[in-house]
Amino acid sequence: MFEVVDSAGAPQDAIRNKSVTARNFRCFILLTIPERYSIMKLYSILWENKNTDKRKVALVVLVYNHNALILKRSPRSSKHASKWGFPGGGIDEGETALEAVLRECEEEIGVRPTGVVQLAQNGHITWFKGELNCEPSKCLDIDYSEHTDWAVVDSQSINDYDTIDGMPEMVRMVLHDEII
């Protein structure tokens, strides 16, 4: 038996009381819990606790040639301005998470992904994995009012980008099939 602590050494009670940041705790979880399901479940809980906007959203990690597509948010974005993120967005009323992520991909990158499967869901975020079955430089039609650039990254090169918290871990898990 062991006591759960975050990377800064805070005990589990501090985590329950949310006095520990999600960033510190997430790093500890990803380094110490080997069970794939446990990682996704805890990651979803942490993301939910950290995110103060409770609008339901659907996000997709699009895989192309064993790499992931990421998009740079516009500096005018109200959330995550100038940060790199995944395609996706809000789930409209009466819309399923899958319908939302497919719609958002068509709106943001002009492509409907294939082989889309749900990875995880918490109270307001639904994660998907999908395939981009075309050469990005030839098929992407980026909505430049929302995004300013795109890149295809692997689990190492994503660290060179200023991403939304948790993205490098998610890319690593998806590209290395660490998610059940």
Sequence and secondary structure as in RCSB ss.txt:
>XXXX:A:sequence
MFEVVDSAGAPQDAIRNKSVTARNFRCFILLTIPERYSIMKLYSILWENKNTDKRKVALVVLVYNHNALILKRSP
RSSKHASKWGFPGGGIDEGETALEAVLRECEEEIGVRPTGVVQLAQNGHITWFKGELNCEPSKCLDIDYSEHTDW
AVVDSQSINDYDTIDGMPEMVRMVLHDEII
>XXXX:A:secstr
    B TT  BHHHHHTT S HHHHHHHHHHH   HHHHHHHHHHHHHHH      EEEEEEEETTEEEEEEE T
T SSSTT EE SEEE  TT  HHHHHHHHHHHHHS   EEEEEEEE SSEEEEEEE  S HHHH    TTTEEEE
EEE TTGGGGS B TTHHHHHHHHHTT   
